[in-house]
Amino acid sequence: MTLYPKLIMDALATVTYAGTKKNLVESEMIADTPCINGQKVKVILVFPRDTDPFLKSTVKAAEAAIKYHCGQDVEVTIETEFKSKPRPEVEKLLPDVKNIIAVSSGKGGVGKSTVAANLAIALARLGYKVGLLDTDIFGPSVPKMFHVEDARPYAVNKDGRDLIEPVEQYGVKLLSIGFFVNPDTATLWRGGMATSALKQLIADADWGELDYFILDTPPGTSDIHLTLLQTLSITGAVIVSTPQQVALADARKGIDMYRNDKVNVPILGLIENMAWFTPAELPENKYYIFGKEGCKQLAQEMNVPLLAQIPLVQSICENGDEGTPAATQVDTMTGQAFLNLAQAVVTVVNRRNKEQPKTKIVGTN
């Protein structure tokens, strides 16, 4: 059979691309006129991005269609190009981000997200360029805490790549899976889907130049933590805990995860949240309802700094629910506490960078 371009195009028109529900010709995925040399055919297909989930199946279907319509003895070569440039290699991600801080906790319910949000805002108030990534794929809280639940990040084209533009609030660049899912519906994803979504929020977003990139991590140790360690060179971790022994036991596990020989992420310090209860009408009174200075003792035991003791004040919870975190109000006791925390974090990060080498990304083996 004599081959000619229209014959090849007609064959490709029988292949549906799942991304558009149209055939390859209608989807304008044929880069140029098919190249024909005797019984050899070369076709270039253009996909939206290199991570296209339908790439392999579409290429196989195109090859099979050409052989079916033009003969099994036809030698088919299909090359791929991408409208969006490929994602940079892991080692080259976020080149303009100076420090990456993981805010972590051994267990849930200790106020880790509250601390992460207020730390990010306080750093911004000190004049630093700050980004906050909500890495809790299954329980995102950043949109509500920053009063941006209705925000929908849009894509921008930068250097040939389509990138997600972070939402900005209180001087902090924000991204969360909560911007892309129904807030009233549970996120029922397998681990692979969650980690893939997290990688997109990191690598396919226009974070730009940042002094501090804060990672609000999920409680415990999970696939999400491993993905972060395999994707980013984390400058250091801060561990949040309440003073009670149950929380401290889990905090030890969190510290051990980062200090593991294969991880080696420096522990910048501990933050004791809900250190004591102070009623608004009695601001001088302290009630140690979760125990006294348990985190301080753990910090001494683990030989790491105690960065802050944050009191339990009703306004912290109310401000978080209303989307106006305590750090936005520096004239209050809690606002000043978070500002002091931010200054302490800056100090320990500067010391860490002077005394220790850059953290190595954990291998995938």
N, C-alpha and C positions, 0 to 999 in steps of 0.2 A: 504494500500500500504506500502510495506517495503521501508524505506528510506535508501539511501546510498550516500556517498559523490559525486560520479560522477553525480548522478541525480540532486543534488543541483547545482553543477558546470555547468551542461548543462542548467539549468534554468537561472543562473546568466549570462551565455553567450548570452542570448537573450536581456539583458539590455544594452543599449548604454549609455556611460558616455559622456555628452555634452562637457566636457573639452578636450577630446581627439578625439571625434567622433568614438571611438572604443568601443567594449563591455567591461564589467568589467573584464573578464578573460584576454583578450588581453591587457587591460590597466594595468594589474598586480596589481589590487586593492584588491584582496582577500588575506588577511594577512596570513591565515593558512587553513588547511583542515577544512571544515565545521564540527562543532561539532553536533553529532546526538545522541539523547537519546529518543528512542521510537518515538513519534510523535512530539518531540521538536527539533528544529533546531536553532543553533546559528552560525551566520556568522559575521566576522570582516572585515569591509571595510576600506581601507587606502586611505585617501584623501590628496592632496598636502598641504592644510592648513585648519585651523579651520574656516577661513572666506570664504571658497569655496562657490560660489553662487549656485552651483548645488547640494550641499550636501543633503538637505531635499528631493528634487525631486528624486534624485538617490536612497536614502534609501527607499522611498515609492515604487519606481518602482521595486527594488530588492525584497522587501517583497511580492509585488503583483505577481511577476514572480514565486517565489517559491510556493506560494499557487496555482497558476494556473496550474503549471506542477506537483505538488506533492499532491494536495488536499487542499480544503478550511479548513479542520479540523487540518491542521498542525499548530503548535504554533511556530511562527517565531520571533526570537530575532536578531536584527542587531545592532552591536556595531561599533563605529567609532574610528579610530586612524588617526594620522596626521604625514606626513613626516616632516613637519616643526612644531616646537613647537608652542603652542598657543601664541598669543600676550599677553604681560603682562597687568595686570589690570591698569586702568587709573592712579591710585595713584603711580604706580611703573614705569611709563614711564620715559625715559631719566634720569636714576639715577645718571649719571656722569656729568650732566649739572648744573652748579652753578647758573646762572642767565638767565632768559628769558625776553627779552625786546621787547615789541610790539611797532613798529613804525606805528603811525596811523594818519589819517587826517579826517576831517569832509567831505571834498569834493575832487574830483579829480582835477588834473592839478596844484597842489601846489608843486610838486617836491618831494613827499614822498618817492618814490622808489629811486630817486637819493640820497636823504639823507640817506636812509637805507643802500644802497650799500656803500656809502662813509664812513658812520659810522662803518660798519663792517670792511672795509679795514683799517681804521684808528686805530681801536682797535687792529687789528692784527699787525699793525706796532708798536704799543706800547708793543707788546710781549705777548698778550693774545691769547688763543685758541678760535677761533670764528667760529660760524656756521651762515648761513643766509638762511632762508626758505622763498621763494616767495609764499605767501599764496593767491595771487590774481589768482585764478583758471581761470577766464575768460579773464584776461588781463596780462599774465605773461611778465615781462620785464627783469628779472635777467639774462637769458642766453645772451641776446644782450648786456646788460650793462657790462658784464664780458667777452665778446668776446668768449663765449663758446657755440654758437648756435648749433654747430655740435656735441657736446658732447652727449653721450648716456650712462647714468649710468648703471652699471651692478650689478648683485646680488652676494653677498658673503654669505657663510654659516658660521654663528657664533653662538656657543652654541646651535646647533640644529635648528636654525631658518635661513631662507633665507631672507637676508636683502639687501636693496638698498644701494650701496656705493655712497655717495655724490661726486660730482665733486669738485675738489679743484683748486682755482685760486686766486692769490694775497694773499695766506696764509689763505683764507677763504673757509670753506666747504659749498657747495651750493647744494640746490635742488629746483626744480621748475617744475610745470606741463608742462612748456614749453619744457622740455627735452623729453617729451613723446607724444607730439601732433604735428601735422603739423603746422608750424608757419604761413602759409599762409591761414589757414582755421579757421573759427570761431568755438569756443568751445560751442556747443549747448547742454548743460547738464541741467537737472533738479537739484534742490537744493540738493537732496539726493545723486546724483552721485558726485556732487562737494565736498560735505562734506566727503564722503567716500574716495575720492581720496586724500583729504587733510590729513585725518587720516593716510592713508598709508604712506604719505611723512613724517609724524611725527613718527609714531609707528613702521613702517616696514623699517626703515633706520638705518644704522650704524653711528649714529652721534658721538658716542664715548665720550671722555672727552672734555668738553667745559667750558670756563670761561663765555662766553657770547653767547647766542643763540638769534639772531635777527630775529624777525618776520616782514616781509614787508607785512602789511595787506592791504586789498582792501579799497578804499575810502568809507566813510559813515559807516552805521551800517547794518549788514546783517547776514545770516545764518553762513557765514564763521567766523565772530567774535564770535558768540555764540558757534560754534564748538571748537574754540581755547580756550574759557573760560571754556568749559566743559571737555577739554582734558588736558590742561596744567595749572600748577600753575605759572601764569605770575608774575614775580618780580615787574614789573612796566611798564608804558606806557609813551612814549614821543609823543607829539602831534605836527605835522608839519602844519604850516599855512603861508600864505603870509600876508602882513600887511593890505590888503584891507578888508573892512567891511563885504562883502559877505562871504569871506573865514573865517573870524573870527566868524561869526554867526554859521557856520557849525562846526568850531573848538569847540565851546561851547557844541554842541551836542555830539561830540566825547568825551569830558571831562566828560560830564554827564553820558555817557554810562559806562565808567570805574568806576565812583564814585557811581553808582547805589547801593542801599543797598544790592542787591542780588549778586553783582559783587565784589565790594571793591578792585579793583586793583589800587594801588597807582599811581598818576600822577607824574612822575619823573621830568617833566618840559616841556616847550614849545620851539620849534625851529622856528625862523622866517626865512623862506626861501624867496629869492628874496627881501631881505630887502631894497636894493637899487641897481641901475644899475651903473656899473662902466665900461666905455669903455676902451679897452686895451691900446689905445693911450693916455688916460688921467687917469692913475691909481689913482690919488689923488682925482678925482671928484666923487661925489655921486649924483645920480638923483633918487629921491624917486617917481618912476612912479606908484607904487601901494599904496601910502600912507606912512606915516612915523610913525614907532614904534607902530603900532597897536597891534602887538603881545606882545610887552613889556607891554603895558597898560593892555592887557587881562591877562597876567601873574600876574601882580599886583592885578588885580581884583579877580582872582581865587586863589591867594595866593600860587602860584607855581613858581619855578625858571624859568628864561629865560636862556636856556642853550647855545644858540648861535644865532647870526644874520648872515646869509649866504648871501653874495652879489650875484646879478645876473650878471654873467660874461659869455660872449659868449663861452668861452672855456669849461665851465661846461657842456653845452649842447653838444658841439662837442666831448668832451672826453667820455661822456656817449654813444653817438652814435657809437663811434669808439671802445668801449669796454675797454677804459683806464680811469676809473674814476679819478676825480681830486685828491682824497686822495692818489693816487699812486705817486703823484708829490709833495712832502712836501716842496719843495723850492718855490712854487708858493703861491700867496695870498689865493686862495681857498683851496689849499692843507693844508696850515697851519690852515685855519678856521675849516676844518673838524678834524684835529688833536686836536685842542683846544676843539672842541665839544666832541670828544672821551674822553678826560681827564675830562671834566665836567660830562659826563655820569658815568664814573668810580667813581667820587667823590660822586654823588648823590645816586648811587646804594649802595656804602659802607655805607653811612649814613642811607639809608632806611633799610638796613639789620641789622644795629645795633639798630635802634629805633622801628622797626615794625616787627610783626610776619610774618611768611610765608603766602603768599596768598592762600586762600582755593579755590579749584576747584569748579566751579559753578555746582550745582545739576541739574539733567536732568528733574526734576519735574516742 
